[in-house]
Amino acid sequence: MSRQTINAIETGKYDPSLPLAFLIAKLFKQPIEKIFDHGA
Amino acid sequence: MNPQLRRYIADCGPASLTFFASVIGAMLLAKRVEPGLTRVLVCLIPLPSVLWMTWAEISRLRRRDELRQRIEVEAIAIAFAMSFVIVVTLTFLELGNAFSVKVSTVSLVMAASWIAAQIIVRTRFRYWCGIFGNPSDSK
């Protein structure tokens, strides 16, 4: 994953796909809903 | 050197160099060959390098992450629409005998449309989010 993609996800410019979101959640050992909040 | 540019050169540089070298070589050689089948074959020399370049670009696209793939695919879609509109307009003008257009113009239109689309999509993802809507919202 590129730095541009990480930055776009962090700033809310891009919503990752479900597989990528699950991968990020697994990486941080957190439930997916704790990392990605639709209303945030 | 920029790491992205370095990677692009590593992925597509040899194919692009071969393409430009074969185009220049074929054009120079075609002028010295008598018209006929041999000249046609000489003019087609760059074709394998075009296929190599296409394969290099597609395999590069498939190795990129999902956001970059999305940016590239969006740029290709916009470039197709832009070049289609321009080429169709030129075709109608030619049919109406307004002026004559060379076939090589189409290649230039396609290349220029692709560059313009890349700039538009990259700028949109980098700066315009929030002003013209988040690109992710259109999913």
N, CA and C atoms of all chains as a GROMACS GRO file, in nm:
protein
  537
    1MET      N    1   0.084  -0.119   0.000
    1MET     CA    2   0.000   0.000   0.000
    1MET      C    3   0.089   0.126   0.000
    2SER      N    4   0.054   0.222  -0.084
    2SER     CA    5   0.137   0.342  -0.098
    2SER      C    6   0.107   0.444   0.012
    3ARG      N    7   0.203   0.537   0.027
    3ARG     CA    8   0.186   0.642   0.126
    3ARG      C    9   0.065   0.730   0.090
    4GLN      N   10   0.044   0.748  -0.040
    4GLN     CA   11  -0.069   0.829  -0.088
    4GLN      C   12  -0.202   0.768  -0.045
    5THR      N   13  -0.211   0.634  -0.053
    5THR     CA   14  -0.334   0.565  -0.015
    5THR      C   15  -0.358   0.576   0.136
    6ILE      N   16  -0.251   0.556   0.214
    6ILE     CA   17  -0.264   0.567   0.361
    6ILE      C   18  -0.311   0.708   0.397
    7ASN      N   19  -0.250   0.809   0.334
    7ASN     CA   20  -0.288   0.948   0.360
    7ASN      C   21  -0.433   0.974   0.320
    8ALA      N   22  -0.476   0.919   0.206
    8ALA     CA   23  -0.613   0.940   0.159
    8ALA      C   24  -0.714   0.876   0.253
    9ILE      N   25  -0.680   0.758   0.309
    9ILE     CA   26  -0.770   0.691   0.404
    9ILE      C   27  -0.778   0.771   0.534
   10GLU      N   28  -0.660   0.816   0.582
   10GLU     CA   29  -0.655   0.891   0.708
   10GLU      C   30  -0.731   1.023   0.701
   11THR      N   31  -0.725   1.089   0.586
   11THR     CA   32  -0.791   1.219   0.573
   11THR      C   33  -0.936   1.206   0.525
   12GLY      N   34  -0.981   1.082   0.506
   12GLY     CA   35  -1.121   1.061   0.467
   12GLY      C   36  -1.150   1.085   0.320
   13LYS      N   37  -1.043   1.097   0.238
   13LYS     CA   38  -1.065   1.122   0.096
   13LYS      C   39  -1.096   0.992   0.021
   14TYR      N   40  -1.061   0.881   0.084
   14TYR     CA   41  -1.082   0.752   0.017
   14TYR      C   42  -1.126   0.647   0.118
   15ASP      N   43  -1.231   0.573   0.085
   15ASP     CA   44  -1.276   0.462   0.169
   15ASP      C   45  -1.218   0.333   0.114
   16PRO      N   46  -1.142   0.259   0.196
   16PRO     CA   47  -1.082   0.136   0.144
   16PRO      C   48  -1.187   0.029   0.116
   17SER      N   49  -1.148  -0.068   0.034
   17SER     CA   50  -1.238  -0.181   0.008
   17SER      C   51  -1.248  -0.265   0.136
   18LEU      N   52  -1.348  -0.353   0.141
   18LEU     CA   53  -1.364  -0.437   0.261
   18LEU      C   54  -1.240  -0.523   0.290
   19PRO      N   55  -1.183  -0.593   0.188
   19PRO     CA   56  -1.062  -0.672   0.218
   19PRO      C   57  -0.949  -0.589   0.276
   20LEU      N   58  -0.930  -0.466   0.222
   20LEU     CA   59  -0.823  -0.381   0.273
   20LEU      C   60  -0.857  -0.332   0.414
   21ALA      N   61  -0.984  -0.299   0.439
   21ALA     CA   62  -1.026  -0.254   0.572
   21ALA      C   63  -1.004  -0.366   0.675
   22PHE      N   64  -1.037  -0.489   0.638
   22PHE     CA   65  -1.015  -0.603   0.729
   22PHE      C   66  -0.866  -0.624   0.755
   23LEU      N   67  -0.786  -0.603   0.650
   23LEU     CA   68  -0.640  -0.619   0.663
   23LEU      C   69  -0.583  -0.516   0.761
   24ILE      N   70  -0.633  -0.391   0.749
   24ILE     CA   71  -0.587  -0.283   0.838
   24ILE      C   72  -0.629  -0.314   0.982
   25ALA      N   73  -0.754  -0.361   0.997
   25ALA     CA   74  -0.804  -0.395   1.132
   25ALA      C   75  -0.721  -0.507   1.193
   26LYS      N   76  -0.684  -0.604   1.109
   26LYS     CA   77  -0.604  -0.717   1.157
   26LYS      C   78  -0.465  -0.669   1.197
   27LEU      N   79  -0.411  -0.576   1.118
   27LEU     CA   80  -0.278  -0.522   1.145
   27LEU      C   81  -0.273  -0.452   1.281
   28PHE      N   82  -0.379  -0.376   1.310
   28PHE     CA   83  -0.383  -0.302   1.437
   28PHE      C   84  -0.446  -0.384   1.551
   29LYS      N   85  -0.484  -0.509   1.520
   29LYS     CA   86  -0.546  -0.599   1.619
   29LYS      C   87  -0.667  -0.532   1.686
   30GLN      N   88  -0.750  -0.470   1.603
   30GLN     CA   89  -0.869  -0.400   1.654
   30GLN      C   90  -0.990  -0.446   1.573
   31PRO      N   91  -1.111  -0.437   1.631
   31PRO     CA   92  -1.229  -0.466   1.549
   31PRO      C   93  -1.243  -0.359   1.440
   32ILE      N   94  -1.296  -0.401   1.326
   32ILE     CA   95  -1.304  -0.309   1.209
   32ILE      C   96  -1.386  -0.184   1.240
   33GLU      N   97  -1.496  -0.201   1.319
   33GLU     CA   98  -1.582  -0.086   1.348
   33GLU      C   99  -1.516   0.017   1.439
   34LYS      N  100  -1.408  -0.025   1.506
   34LYS     CA  101  -1.337   0.068   1.594
   34LYS      C  102  -1.245   0.159   1.512
   35ILE      N  103  -1.201   0.105   1.399
   35ILE     CA  104  -1.110   0.183   1.313
   35ILE      C  105  -1.188   0.267   1.211
   36PHE      N  106  -1.291   0.205   1.148
   36PHE     CA  107  -1.366   0.276   1.046
   36PHE      C  108  -1.508   0.304   1.098
   37ASP      N  109  -1.533   0.433   1.122
   37ASP     CA  110  -1.663   0.476   1.169
   37ASP      C  111  -1.726   0.561   1.059
   38HIS      N  112  -1.840   0.517   1.006
   38HIS     CA  113  -1.901   0.586   0.893
   38HIS      C  114  -1.935   0.732   0.926
   39GLY      N  115  -1.981   0.756   1.045
   39GLY     CA  116  -2.023   0.891   1.084
   39GLY      C  117  -1.908   0.984   1.118
   40ALA      N  118  -1.789   0.929   1.132
   40ALA     CA  119  -1.674   1.011   1.177
   40ALA      C  120  -1.625   1.106   1.069
   41MET      N  121   1.659   1.073  -0.722
   41MET     CA  122   1.543   1.063  -0.813
   41MET      C  123   1.417   1.021  -0.736
   42ASN      N  124   1.304   1.073  -0.776
   42ASN     CA  125   1.176   1.038  -0.714
   42ASN      C  126   1.155   0.886  -0.721
   43PRO      N  127   1.123   0.820  -0.605
   43PRO     CA  128   1.106   0.672  -0.606
   43PRO      C  129   0.998   0.625  -0.704
   44GLN      N  130   0.891   0.704  -0.718
   44GLN     CA  131   0.783   0.665  -0.811
   44GLN      C  132   0.833   0.666  -0.956
   45LEU      N  133   0.910   0.771  -0.988
   45LEU     CA  134   0.965   0.783  -1.123
   45LEU      C  135   1.065   0.670  -1.149
   46ARG      N  136   1.145   0.638  -1.045
   46ARG     CA  137   1.245   0.531  -1.058
   46ARG      C  138   1.175   0.397  -1.085
   47ARG      N  139   1.065   0.373  -1.013
   47ARG     CA  140   0.991   0.248  -1.032
   47ARG      C  141   0.926   0.244  -1.171
   48TYR      N  142   0.874   0.360  -1.214
   48TYR     CA  143   0.811   0.366  -1.347
   48TYR      C  144   0.915   0.336  -1.456
   49ILE      N  145   1.034   0.394  -1.440
   49ILE     CA  146   1.140   0.371  -1.539
   49ILE      C  147   1.181   0.223  -1.539
   50ALA      N  148   1.188   0.163  -1.418
   50ALA     CA  149   1.224   0.021  -1.410
   50ALA      C  150   1.118  -0.067  -1.475
   51ASP      N  151   0.991  -0.032  -1.457
   51ASP     CA  152   0.881  -0.114  -1.510
   51ASP      C  153   0.860  -0.094  -1.660
   52CYS      N  154   0.856   0.032  -1.702
   52CYS     CA  155   0.815   0.062  -1.840
   52CYS      C  156   0.926   0.125  -1.925
   53GLY      N  157   1.039   0.158  -1.863
   53GLY     CA  158   1.148   0.224  -1.936
   53GLY      C  159   1.200   0.145  -2.056
   54PRO      N  160   1.239   0.016  -2.037
   54PRO     CA  161   1.293  -0.059  -2.152
   54PRO      C  162   1.194  -0.068  -2.269
   55ALA      N  163   1.067  -0.092  -2.237
   55ALA     CA  164   0.965  -0.103  -2.344
   55ALA      C  165   0.948   0.031  -2.415
   56SER      N  166   0.944   0.142  -2.338
   56SER     CA  167   0.926   0.275  -2.398
   56SER      C  168   1.046   0.312  -2.484
   57LEU      N  169   1.168   0.284  -2.433
   57LEU     CA  170   1.289   0.314  -2.510
   57LEU      C  171   1.291   0.236  -2.641
   58THR      N  172   1.255   0.106  -2.632
   58THR     CA  173   1.250   0.022  -2.752
   58THR      C  174   1.149   0.078  -2.850
   59PHE      N  175   1.035   0.125  -2.797
   59PHE     CA  176   0.930   0.181  -2.882
   59PHE      C  177   0.982   0.303  -2.958
   60PHE      N  178   1.039   0.400  -2.884
   60PHE     CA  179   1.086   0.522  -2.951
   60PHE      C  180   1.198   0.491  -3.050
   61ALA      N  181   1.290   0.402  -3.010
   61ALA     CA  182   1.401   0.366  -3.100
   61ALA      C  183   1.347   0.298  -3.226
   62SER      N  184   1.250   0.207  -3.209
   62SER     CA  185   1.197   0.136  -3.327
   62SER      C  186   1.115   0.228  -3.417
   63VAL      N  187   1.044   0.327  -3.356
   63VAL     CA  188   0.967   0.423  -3.438
   63VAL      C  189   1.063   0.508  -3.522
   64ILE      N  190   1.167   0.561  -3.457
   64ILE     CA  191   1.263   0.646  -3.530
   64ILE      C  192   1.335   0.562  -3.637
   65GLY      N  193   1.379   0.441  -3.597
   65GLY     CA  194   1.448   0.353  -3.692
   65GLY      C  195   1.360   0.316  -3.811
   66ALA      N  196   1.234   0.281  -3.783
   66ALA     CA  197   1.142   0.240  -3.890
   66ALA      C  198   1.112   0.357  -3.984
   67MET      N  199   1.094   0.477  -3.927
   67MET     CA  200   1.064   0.593  -4.012
   67MET      C  201   1.182   0.629  -4.102
   68LEU      N  202   1.303   0.621  -4.045
   68LEU     CA  203   1.422   0.653  -4.126
   68LEU      C  204   1.442   0.548  -4.235
   69LEU      N  205   1.420   0.420  -4.196
   69LEU     CA  206   1.440   0.309  -4.291
   69LEU      C  207   1.333   0.311  -4.401
   70ALA      N  208   1.210   0.347  -4.363
   70ALA     CA  209   1.098   0.345  -4.460
   70ALA      C  210   1.122   0.440  -4.577
   71LYS      N  211   1.194   0.551  -4.550
   71LYS     CA  212   1.221   0.649  -4.656
   71LYS      C  213   1.320   0.594  -4.760
   72ARG      N  214   1.400   0.495  -4.717
   72ARG     CA  215   1.503   0.442  -4.809
   72ARG      C  216   1.455   0.317  -4.882
   73VAL      N  217   1.337   0.267  -4.844
   73VAL     CA  218   1.286   0.143  -4.905
   73VAL      C  219   1.183   0.178  -5.013
   74GLU      N  220   1.185   0.102  -5.121
   74GLU     CA  221   1.088   0.125  -5.229
   74GLU      C  222   0.945   0.097  -5.180
   75PRO      N  223   0.846   0.172  -5.228
   75PRO     CA  224   0.707   0.147  -5.187
   75PRO      C  225   0.665   0.004  -5.223
   76GLY      N  226   0.589  -0.057  -5.135
   76GLY     CA  227   0.545  -0.195  -5.157
   76GLY      C  228   0.540  -0.270  -5.026
   77LEU      N  229   0.542  -0.402  -5.036
   77LEU     CA  230   0.529  -0.486  -4.917
   77LEU      C  231   0.644  -0.464  -4.818
   78THR      N  232   0.766  -0.448  -4.872
   78THR     CA  233   0.882  -0.428  -4.782
   78THR      C  234   0.864  -0.302  -4.698
   79ARG      N  235   0.816  -0.194  -4.762
   79ARG     CA  236   0.796  -0.070  -4.686
   79ARG      C  237   0.686  -0.089  -4.580
   80VAL      N  238   0.583  -0.163  -4.616
   80VAL     CA  239   0.475  -0.189  -4.518
   80VAL      C  240   0.532  -0.264  -4.397
   81LEU      N  241   0.616  -0.365  -4.425
   81LEU     CA  242   0.675  -0.444  -4.315
   81LEU      C  243   0.767  -0.358  -4.230
   82VAL      N  244   0.843  -0.269  -4.296
   82VAL     CA  245   0.934  -0.179  -4.223
   82VAL      C  246   0.852  -0.085  -4.132
   83CYS      N  247   0.740  -0.034  -4.185
   83CYS     CA  248   0.656   0.057  -4.107
   83CYS      C  249   0.593  -0.014  -3.986
   84LEU      N  250   0.579  -0.147  -3.995
   84LEU     CA  251   0.518  -0.222  -3.885
   84LEU      C  252   0.620  -0.269  -3.781
   85ILE      N  253   0.746  -0.235  -3.800
   85ILE     CA  254   0.851  -0.275  -3.705
   85ILE      C  255   0.818  -0.234  -3.560
   86PRO      N  256   0.766  -0.111  -3.536
   86PRO     CA  257   0.738  -0.072  -3.396
   86PRO      C  258   0.625  -0.150  -3.328
   87LEU      N  259   0.546  -0.225  -3.405
   87LEU     CA  260   0.428  -0.292  -3.348
   87LEU      C  261   0.460  -0.384  -3.228
   88PRO      N  262   0.562  -0.473  -3.237
   88PRO     CA  263   0.591  -0.558  -3.119
   88PRO      C  264   0.626  -0.476  -2.995
   89SER      N  265   0.697  -0.363  -3.015
   89SER     CA  266   0.732  -0.281  -2.898
   89SER      C  267   0.609  -0.211  -2.840
   90VAL      N  268   0.509  -0.182  -2.925
   90VAL     CA  269   0.383  -0.125  -2.875
   90VAL      C  270   0.313  -0.228  -2.786
   91LEU      N  271   0.312  -0.354  -2.833
   91LEU     CA  272   0.250  -0.462  -2.753
   91LEU      C  273   0.325  -0.481  -2.622
   92TRP      N  274   0.459  -0.473  -2.627
   92TRP     CA  275   0.541  -0.486  -2.506
   92TRP      C  276   0.509  -0.372  -2.409
   93MET      N  277   0.497  -0.250  -2.463
   93MET     CA  278   0.468  -0.133  -2.380
   93MET      C  279   0.329  -0.148  -2.316
   94THR      N  280   0.233  -0.198  -2.394
   94THR     CA  281   0.098  -0.219  -2.340
   94THR      C  282   0.101  -0.321  -2.227
   95TRP      N  283   0.173  -0.431  -2.249
   95TRP     CA  284   0.184  -0.534  -2.145
   95TRP      C  285   0.252  -0.479  -2.020
   96ALA      N  286   0.358  -0.398  -2.039
   96ALA     CA  287   0.430  -0.339  -1.925
   96ALA      C  288   0.339  -0.246  -1.845
   97GLU      N  289   0.260  -0.166  -1.916
   97GLU     CA  290   0.170  -0.071  -1.848
   97GLU      C  291   0.060  -0.146  -1.772
   98ILE      N  292   0.003  -0.249  -1.836
   98ILE     CA  293  -0.106  -0.323  -1.770
   98ILE      C  294  -0.054  -0.400  -1.649
   99SER      N  295   0.062  -0.465  -1.662
   99SER     CA  296   0.114  -0.540  -1.546
   99SER      C  297   0.155  -0.445  -1.434
  100ARG      N  298   0.198  -0.322  -1.470
  100ARG     CA  299   0.230  -0.222  -1.368
  100ARG      C  300   0.103  -0.180  -1.295
  101LEU      N  301  -0.004  -0.160  -1.373
  101LEU     CA  302  -0.133  -0.120  -1.315
  101LEU      C  303  -0.184  -0.228  -1.219
  102ARG      N  304  -0.168  -0.355  -1.256
  102ARG     CA  305  -0.219  -0.464  -1.172
  102ARG      C  306  -0.140  -0.482  -1.043
  103ARG      N  307  -0.016  -0.432  -1.042
  103ARG     CA  308   0.066  -0.443  -0.920
  103ARG      C  309   0.040  -0.328  -0.822
  104ARG      N  310  -0.029  -0.224  -0.868
  104ARG     CA  311  -0.049  -0.106  -0.782
  104ARG      C  312  -0.159  -0.131  -0.680
  105ASP      N  313  -0.162  -0.046  -0.576
  105ASP     CA  314  -0.266  -0.066  -0.475
  105ASP      C  315  -0.401  -0.012  -0.525
  106GLU      N  316  -0.507  -0.037  -0.446
  106GLU     CA  317  -0.642  -0.012  -0.499
  106GLU      C  318  -0.672   0.134  -0.530
  107LEU      N  319  -0.619   0.228  -0.452
  107LEU     CA  320  -0.646   0.370  -0.480
  107LEU      C  321  -0.579   0.411  -0.611
  108ARG      N  322  -0.454   0.367  -0.628
  108ARG     CA  323  -0.382   0.403  -0.751
  108ARG      C  324  -0.446   0.337  -0.873
  109GLN      N  325  -0.494   0.215  -0.855
  109GLN     CA  326  -0.565   0.148  -0.965
  109GLN      C  327  -0.689   0.228  -1.002
  110ARG      N  328  -0.758   0.275  -0.899
  110ARG     CA  329  -0.880   0.352  -0.923
  110ARG      C  330  -0.850   0.482  -0.997
  111ILE      N  331  -0.742   0.550  -0.954
  111ILE     CA  332  -0.702   0.674  -1.020
  111ILE      C  333  -0.669   0.647  -1.167
  112GLU      N  334  -0.590   0.540  -1.191
  112GLU     CA  335  -0.550   0.508  -1.329
  112GLU      C  336  -0.671   0.474  -1.416
  113VAL      N  337  -0.761   0.391  -1.362
  113VAL     CA  338  -0.877   0.347  -1.440
  113VAL      C  339  -0.970   0.465  -1.469
  114GLU      N  340  -0.986   0.554  -1.368
  114GLU     CA  341  -1.068   0.673  -1.388
  114GLU      C  342  -1.008   0.762  -1.496
  115ALA      N  343  -0.874   0.775  -1.492
  115ALA     CA  344  -0.805   0.858  -1.593
  115ALA      C  345  -0.820   0.797  -1.732
  116ILE      N  346  -0.810   0.664  -1.741
  116ILE     CA  347  -0.826   0.598  -1.872
  116ILE      C  348  -0.967   0.619  -1.925
  117ALA      N  349  -1.069   0.609  -1.836
  117ALA     CA  350  -1.208   0.629  -1.878
  117ALA      C  351  -1.231   0.771  -1.929
  118ILE      N  352  -1.178   0.870  -1.855
  118ILE     CA  353  -1.194   1.010  -1.895
  118ILE      C  354  -1.119   1.036  -2.026
  119ALA      N  355  -0.997   0.979  -2.036
  119ALA     CA  356  -0.916   0.997  -2.157
  119ALA      C  357  -0.987   0.937  -2.278
  120PHE      N  358  -1.051   0.822  -2.258
  120PHE     CA  359  -1.124   0.760  -2.369
  120PHE      C  360  -1.237   0.852  -2.415
  121ALA      N  361  -1.314   0.903  -2.318
  121ALA     CA  362  -1.427   0.990  -2.352
  121ALA      C  363  -1.378   1.116  -2.424
  122MET      N  364  -1.271   1.177  -2.371
  122MET     CA  365  -1.218   1.300  -2.432
  122MET      C  366  -1.170   1.274  -2.574
  123SER      N  367  -1.090   1.170  -2.592
  123SER     CA  368  -1.035   1.142  -2.726
  123SER      C  369  -1.146   1.103  -2.823
  124PHE      N  370  -1.248   1.031  -2.771
  124PHE     CA  371  -1.360   0.990  -2.856
  124PHE      C  372  -1.434   1.113  -2.909
  125VAL      N  373  -1.464   1.206  -2.818
  125VAL     CA  374  -1.536   1.328  -2.859
  125VAL      C  375  -1.455   1.406  -2.962
  126ILE      N  376  -1.324   1.421  -2.936
  126ILE     CA  377  -1.239   1.499  -3.028
  126ILE      C  378  -1.230   1.430  -3.165
  127VAL      N  379  -1.206   1.297  -3.163
  127VAL     CA  380  -1.191   1.224  -3.290
  127VAL      C  381  -1.322   1.224  -3.369
  128VAL      N  382  -1.433   1.206  -3.300
  128VAL     CA  383  -1.563   1.209  -3.369
  128VAL      C  384  -1.589   1.348  -3.429
  129THR      N  385  -1.556   1.452  -3.354
  129THR     CA  386  -1.572   1.590  -3.405
  129THR      C  387  -1.487   1.610  -3.531
  130LEU      N  388  -1.361   1.565  -3.524
  130LEU     CA  389  -1.272   1.578  -3.640
  130LEU      C  390  -1.325   1.498  -3.759
  131THR      N  391  -1.381   1.380  -3.731
  131THR     CA  392  -1.437   1.297  -3.838
  131THR      C  393  -1.553   1.368  -3.907
  132PHE      N  394  -1.643   1.428  -3.826
  132PHE     CA  395  -1.757   1.500  -3.885
  132PHE      C  396  -1.709   1.619  -3.969
  133LEU      N  397  -1.606   1.689  -3.917
  133LEU     CA  398  -1.554   1.805  -3.991
  133LEU      C  399  -1.493   1.760  -4.124
  134GLU      N  400  -1.428   1.642  -4.120
  134GLU     CA  401  -1.368   1.590  -4.242
  134GLU      C  402  -1.476   1.544  -4.340
  135LEU      N  403  -1.582   1.480  -4.286
  135LEU     CA  404  -1.693   1.437  -4.373
  135LEU      C  405  -1.761   1.556  -4.440
  136GLY      N  406  -1.764   1.668  -4.368
  136GLY     CA  407  -1.824   1.789  -4.424
  136GLY      C  408  -1.727   1.868  -4.509
  137ASN      N  409  -1.610   1.808  -4.536
  137ASN     CA  410  -1.504   1.872  -4.616
  137ASN      C  411  -1.458   2.005  -4.557
  138ALA      N  412  -1.470   2.018  -4.426
  138ALA     CA  413  -1.422   2.141  -4.362
  138ALA      C  414  -1.270   2.146  -4.369
  139PHE      N  415  -1.206   2.035  -4.336
  139PHE     CA  416  -1.061   2.023  -4.354
  139PHE      C  417  -1.022   1.876  -4.348
  140SER      N  418  -0.898   1.848  -4.386
  140SER     CA  419  -0.848   1.710  -4.388
  140SER      C  420  -0.761   1.682  -4.266
  141VAL      N  421  -0.782   1.565  -4.204
  141VAL     CA  422  -0.706   1.529  -4.084
  141VAL      C  423  -0.624   1.403  -4.113
  142LYS      N  424  -0.497   1.404  -4.069
  142LYS     CA  425  -0.412   1.286  -4.088
  142LYS      C  426  -0.447   1.182  -3.981
  143VAL      N  427  -0.427   1.054  -4.013
  143VAL     CA  428  -0.455   0.947  -3.916
  143VAL      C  429  -0.363   0.960  -3.795
  144SER      N  430  -0.240   1.007  -3.817
  144SER     CA  431  -0.145   1.021  -3.705
  144SER      C  432  -0.194   1.121  -3.601
  145THR      N  433  -0.287   1.209  -3.640
  145THR     CA  434  -0.343   1.305  -3.544
  145THR      C  435  -0.416   1.233  -3.430
  146VAL      N  436  -0.478   1.118  -3.465
  146VAL     CA  437  -0.554   1.042  -3.365
  146VAL      C  438  -0.462   0.998  -3.250
  147SER      N  439  -0.341   0.952  -3.285
  147SER     CA  440  -0.245   0.909  -3.181
  147SER      C  441  -0.212   1.026  -3.089
  148LEU      N  442  -0.191   1.143  -3.150
  148LEU     CA  443  -0.157   1.261  -3.070
  148LEU      C  444  -0.273   1.302  -2.981
  149VAL      N  445  -0.396   1.294  -3.036
  149VAL     CA  446  -0.516   1.328  -2.957
  149VAL      C  447  -0.529   1.234  -2.838
  150MET      N  448  -0.507   1.102  -2.863
  150MET     CA  449  -0.518   1.003  -2.756
  150MET      C  450  -0.414   1.028  -2.648
  151ALA      N  451  -0.290   1.055  -2.689
  151ALA     CA  452  -0.182   1.079  -2.592
  151ALA      C  453  -0.211   1.205  -2.510
  152ALA      N  454  -0.252   1.312  -2.578
  152ALA     CA  455  -0.282   1.438  -2.510
  152ALA      C  456  -0.400   1.422  -2.414
  153SER      N  457  -0.502   1.345  -2.456
  153SER     CA  458  -0.619   1.322  -2.370
  153SER      C  459  -0.579   1.244  -2.245
  154TRP      N  460  -0.492   1.146  -2.263
  154TRP     CA  461  -0.448   1.064  -2.149
  154TRP      C  462  -0.371   1.149  -2.048
  155ILE      N  463  -0.282   1.235  -2.097
  155ILE     CA  464  -0.204   1.322  -2.008
  155ILE      C  465  -0.299   1.418  -1.935
  156ALA      N  466  -0.393   1.479  -2.009
  156ALA     CA  467  -0.488   1.572  -1.948
  156ALA      C  468  -0.574   1.502  -1.842
  157ALA      N  469  -0.620   1.380  -1.873
  157ALA     CA  470  -0.704   1.304  -1.779
  157ALA      C  471  -0.626   1.268  -1.652
  158GLN      N  472  -0.499   1.232  -1.669
  158GLN     CA  473  -0.415   1.200  -1.552
  158GLN      C  474  -0.406   1.322  -1.459
  159ILE      N  475  -0.383   1.438  -1.519
  159ILE     CA  476  -0.370   1.562  -1.440
  159ILE      C  477  -0.502   1.592  -1.368
  160ILE      N  478  -0.615   1.579  -1.441
  160ILE     CA  479  -0.746   1.609  -1.383
  160ILE      C  480  -0.775   1.516  -1.264
  161VAL      N  481  -0.758   1.384  -1.284
  161VAL     CA  482  -0.794   1.287  -1.180
  161VAL      C  483  -0.701   1.299  -1.058
  162ARG      N  484  -0.571   1.312  -1.083
  162ARG     CA  485  -0.477   1.325  -0.971
  162ARG      C  486  -0.504   1.453  -0.891
  163THR      N  487  -0.533   1.562  -0.963
  163THR     CA  488  -0.562   1.689  -0.894
  163THR      C  489  -0.691   1.674  -0.813
  164ARG      N  490  -0.790   1.606  -0.871
  164ARG     CA  491  -0.918   1.588  -0.803
  164ARG      C  492  -0.898   1.511  -0.672
  165PHE      N  493  -0.822   1.402  -0.677
  165PHE     CA  494  -0.801   1.322  -0.557
  165PHE      C  495  -0.715   1.396  -0.454
  166ARG      N  496  -0.622   1.479  -0.503
  166ARG     CA  497  -0.531   1.545  -0.410
  166ARG      C  498  -0.591   1.671  -0.348
  167TYR      N  499  -0.658   1.756  -0.429
  167TYR     CA  500  -0.698   1.887  -0.379
  167TYR      C  501  -0.849   1.912  -0.374
  168TRP      N  502  -0.923   1.854  -0.466
  168TRP     CA  503  -1.062   1.896  -0.480
  168TRP      C  504  -1.160   1.823  -0.389
  169CYS      N  505  -1.115   1.720  -0.319
  169CYS     CA  506  -1.206   1.645  -0.232
  169CYS      C  507  -1.265   1.742  -0.130
  170GLY      N  508  -1.396   1.741  -0.114
  170GLY     CA  509  -1.459   1.833  -0.020
  170GLY      C  510  -1.519   1.951  -0.093
  171ILE      N  511  -1.458   1.990  -0.205
  171ILE     CA  512  -1.512   2.103  -0.282
  171ILE      C  513  -1.610   2.048  -0.386
  172PHE      N  514  -1.565   1.946  -0.459
  172PHE     CA  515  -1.652   1.888  -0.562
  172PHE      C  516  -1.701   1.750  -0.520
  173GLY      N  517  -1.695   1.721  -0.391
  173GLY     CA  518  -1.742   1.592  -0.342
  173GLY      C  519  -1.629   1.493  -0.327
  174ASN      N  520  -1.643   1.405  -0.229
  174ASN     CA  521  -1.543   1.302  -0.205
  174ASN      C  522  -1.553   1.195  -0.313
  175PRO      N  523  -1.440   1.161  -0.381
  175PRO     CA  524  -1.447   1.058  -0.486
  175PRO      C  525  -1.503   0.925  -0.435
  176SER      N  526  -1.484   0.897  -0.305
  176SER     CA  527  -1.534   0.771  -0.250
  176SER      C  528  -1.687   0.770  -0.242
  177ASP      N  529  -1.749   0.889  -0.236
  177ASP     CA  530  -1.894   0.896  -0.222
  177ASP      C  531  -1.967   0.844  -0.345
  178SER      N  532  -1.897   0.845  -0.460
  178SER     CA  533  -1.962   0.803  -0.585
  178SER      C  534  -1.969   0.652  -0.598
  179LYS      N  535  -1.911   0.578  -0.502
  179LYS     CA  536  -1.911   0.432  -0.510
  179LYS      C  537  -2.050   0.376  -0.487
   0.00000   0.00000   0.00000
